[in-house]
Amino acid sequence: MPIEIPGLSTLYGIHRRTIERQNDILAQRKQLATELRDNCRAWSAALLRTFDEAIRRWENEGRNAARAEVEELIHDFMSLDYYSLEETSPILKFLREDDRFNDFTSACAAFYRSALGVKRLVYGDIETSPGRYVSSGDVGVEGMVGIWRQEVERMFETVSREHMKIRIIVPR
């Protein structure tokens, strides 16, 4: 039974939507930034639920079963073309037209890159400190998922912090 993230296409849809400029561009950017932050929150929750289930599968069916499941998930993610997101997403392009939104959009792009790098969970490429990588042999299955969970949460915290900064932007 493959890992599935409910609403995957809906979560991706925000990045393909056409942006029609409104009269109050700053208000529009702030509203779109809030949508993007909410999208990152939804991705975070879905991924964390998914990997709680992966722990169970890994323990019950073994590492190879979990690896196959994660590889299927990676394949699904690749079809979404998140890897070219920074260059192709109308919402990110629109937000980046105002340099005051650059840190926020960079945080969002980093969140997606991190969250979608799930293969690191199976192959033991999770960096716990600069230059130190761990594997399931070092910390166990739950440890690997815990480290990955912390990374997803840390990346979402960065998105939230940058979102708070743009909420106080005033017209130039």
Salt bridges, closest charged atoms under 4 A:
GLU35 OE1 - ARG17 NH2 2.74
ASP38 OD1 - ARG37 NH2 2.70
ASP38 OD1 - ARG41 NH1 3.31
ASP52 OD1 - ARG149 NH2 2.30
GLU53 OE2 - ARG56 NH2 2.36
GLU53 OE2 - ARG57 NE 3.58
ASP81 OD2 - ARG16 NH2 3.95
GLU86 OE1 - ARG96 NH2 3.57
GLU86 OE2 - ARG113 NH1 2.47
GLU97 OE1 - ARG21 NH2 2.52
GLU97 OE1 - ARG29 NH2 2.95
ASP98 OD2 - ARG100 NH2 2.71
ASP98 OD1 - ARG172 NH2 3.23
ASP99 OD1 - ARG172 NH2 2.50
GLU151 OE2 - ARG120 NH2 2.96
GLU162 OE2 - LYS165 NZ 3.18
